[in-house]
Amino acid sequence: MAVTRVKKGWALAVPTGLFIRAVLRDRGEACPFEIYMALKKARGGVAIGSYTNLYRYIWILERKLGFIRRTGRREPADRGLGKTDVRFFRVYYELVPKFVSDPRWSNVQKAVYVVGSAYYKKVGRVPPSRRAKGGRRGRPPKYFKEVP
């Protein structure tokens, strides 16, 4: 595999997006759990987060950016102890050839969530995540019943 597991201080040498791209490029297609296990093995003792975090990352790559797509291959998932459950399926993904060399692979979440970016600086507004949260919470007083 083209990805190494070298660390630079606290930062990893290979970001998660580039690792996913390398796995899909090497294998052709893979399900999210295969990618998760490969990432866990490649990073060794470094905490990588949960499977749900990686699945969210894959969701961003598929739905928001369009870097990967589903292949149409589905298999019943093994839910442990050798039992297959037909309610859950393994879905396989592949790279979209158009976006293989896109520079946004190195920082996927920054490419999607651009809070504090040039847009907000140009418009002169404060991003929603940095607005002051003051005042009352809940419904405004006009929605409450009058007490005699």
C-alpha positions as CSV (number, residue, x, y, z in Angstrom):
1,M,0.0,0.0,0.0
2,A,1.2,3.5,-0.8
3,V,0.5,4.8,2.7
4,T,3.0,4.7,5.5
5,R,2.3,5.0,9.2
6,V,4.8,7.7,10.2
7,K,3.9,10.2,12.8
8,K,5.1,13.8,13.0
9,G,4.6,14.9,16.6
10,W,0.9,14.9,17.3
11,A,-0.1,15.2,13.6
12,L,-0.3,12.1,11.4
13,A,1.8,12.0,8.2
14,V,-1.2,10.8,6.2
15,P,-4.6,12.4,6.7
16,T,-7.7,10.2,6.7
17,G,-9.0,11.5,3.4
18,L,-5.7,10.6,1.6
19,F,-5.7,7.2,3.3
20,I,-9.3,6.4,2.1
21,R,-8.3,7.5,-1.4
22,A,-5.2,5.2,-1.3
23,V,-7.2,2.2,0.0
24,L,-9.9,2.7,-2.7
25,R,-7.2,3.2,-5.4
26,D,-5.4,0.0,-4.4
27,R,-8.4,-2.3,-3.9
28,G,-10.8,-0.8,-6.5
29,E,-13.7,-1.0,-4.2
30,A,-14.1,-1.5,-0.4
31,C,-16.8,-1.3,2.3
32,P,-16.4,1.2,5.1
33,F,-15.6,-1.5,7.7
34,E,-12.7,-2.7,5.6
35,I,-11.4,0.8,5.3
36,Y,-11.8,1.3,9.1
37,M,-9.8,-1.9,9.9
38,A,-7.0,-0.9,7.4
39,L,-6.8,2.5,9.0
40,K,-6.7,1.0,12.5
41,K,-3.9,-1.4,11.4
42,A,-1.9,1.3,9.6
43,R,-2.0,3.8,12.5
44,G,-1.0,1.3,15.1
45,G,-1.5,2.6,18.6
46,V,-2.7,6.0,17.6
47,A,-6.4,6.6,18.4
48,I,-8.4,6.9,15.2
49,G,-11.9,7.4,16.6
50,S,-14.9,5.2,16.2
51,Y,-16.3,3.4,13.2
52,T,-19.2,5.9,13.2
53,N,-16.7,8.8,12.8
54,L,-15.2,7.1,9.8
55,Y,-18.6,6.4,8.3
56,R,-19.5,10.1,8.7
57,Y,-16.3,10.9,6.8
58,I,-17.3,8.5,4.0
59,W,-20.8,10.1,4.0
60,I,-19.2,13.5,3.5
61,L,-17.0,12.1,0.6
62,E,-20.1,10.6,-1.1
63,R,-22.9,12.9,-0.5
64,K,-21.4,16.4,0.0
65,L,-18.3,16.3,-2.3
66,G,-19.0,13.4,-4.7
67,F,-15.5,12.0,-4.5
68,I,-16.7,8.4,-4.1
69,R,-19.8,6.5,-5.2
70,R,-21.6,3.3,-4.4
71,T,-20.8,0.4,-6.7
72,G,-24.1,-1.3,-6.4
73,R,-22.6,-4.4,-4.7
74,R,-24.4,-5.3,-1.5
75,E,-23.8,-8.3,0.8
76,P,-25.6,-9.3,4.0
77,A,-23.5,-8.1,7.0
78,D,-22.0,-10.5,9.5
79,R,-23.3,-9.3,12.8
80,G,-20.9,-11.3,15.0
81,L,-20.7,-15.0,16.0
82,G,-21.0,-16.0,12.4
83,K,-24.7,-15.0,12.1
84,T,-25.8,-13.1,9.0
85,D,-28.6,-10.6,9.4
86,V,-30.5,-9.7,6.2
87,R,-31.6,-6.4,7.7
88,F,-28.0,-5.0,7.4
89,F,-26.0,-4.9,4.2
90,R,-22.4,-4.1,3.5
91,V,-22.3,-1.4,0.8
92,Y,-19.2,-1.0,-1.3
93,Y,-17.7,2.2,-2.6
94,E,-15.3,3.2,-5.4
95,L,-13.5,6.3,-6.5
96,V,-14.9,8.8,-9.0
97,P,-12.2,9.1,-11.6
98,K,-12.9,12.8,-12.0
99,F,-11.9,13.7,-8.4
100,V,-8.9,11.4,-7.9
101,S,-6.3,14.2,-8.0
102,D,-8.5,16.9,-6.3
103,P,-6.5,18.8,-3.6
104,R,-9.4,18.7,-1.2
105,W,-8.7,15.1,-0.3
106,S,-6.0,16.3,2.2
107,N,-8.6,18.1,4.4
108,V,-12.1,17.0,3.6
109,Q,-13.9,18.5,6.5
110,K,-12.3,21.9,5.9
111,A,-13.5,21.7,2.3
112,V,-17.1,21.2,3.4
113,Y,-17.3,23.3,6.5
114,V,-15.7,26.6,5.7
115,V,-16.7,28.5,8.9
116,G,-14.4,31.5,9.2
117,S,-13.4,31.4,5.6
118,A,-13.1,34.1,3.1
119,Y,-16.9,34.2,2.5
120,Y,-17.6,35.4,6.0
121,K,-14.7,37.8,6.0
122,K,-15.9,39.3,2.7
123,V,-19.5,39.6,3.7
124,G,-18.6,41.0,7.1
125,R,-20.9,38.7,9.1
126,V,-20.1,36.5,12.1
127,P,-20.4,32.8,11.4
128,P,-23.4,31.1,13.1
129,S,-21.1,28.9,15.3
130,R,-19.4,32.0,16.7
131,R,-22.5,34.2,17.4
132,A,-23.2,35.1,21.0
133,K,-25.8,32.8,22.6
134,G,-27.6,35.0,25.0
135,G,-31.2,35.7,26.1
136,R,-34.0,33.4,26.8
137,R,-34.2,29.9,25.4
138,G,-37.3,28.2,24.3
139,R,-40.5,29.7,23.1
140,P,-41.1,33.4,23.2
141,P,-43.5,34.6,26.0
142,K,-46.4,35.2,23.6
143,Y,-46.9,31.5,23.2
144,F,-47.5,30.9,26.9
145,K,-51.0,31.0,28.4
146,E,-51.9,34.0,30.4
147,V,-52.1,33.3,34.1
148,P,-55.0,35.3,35.8
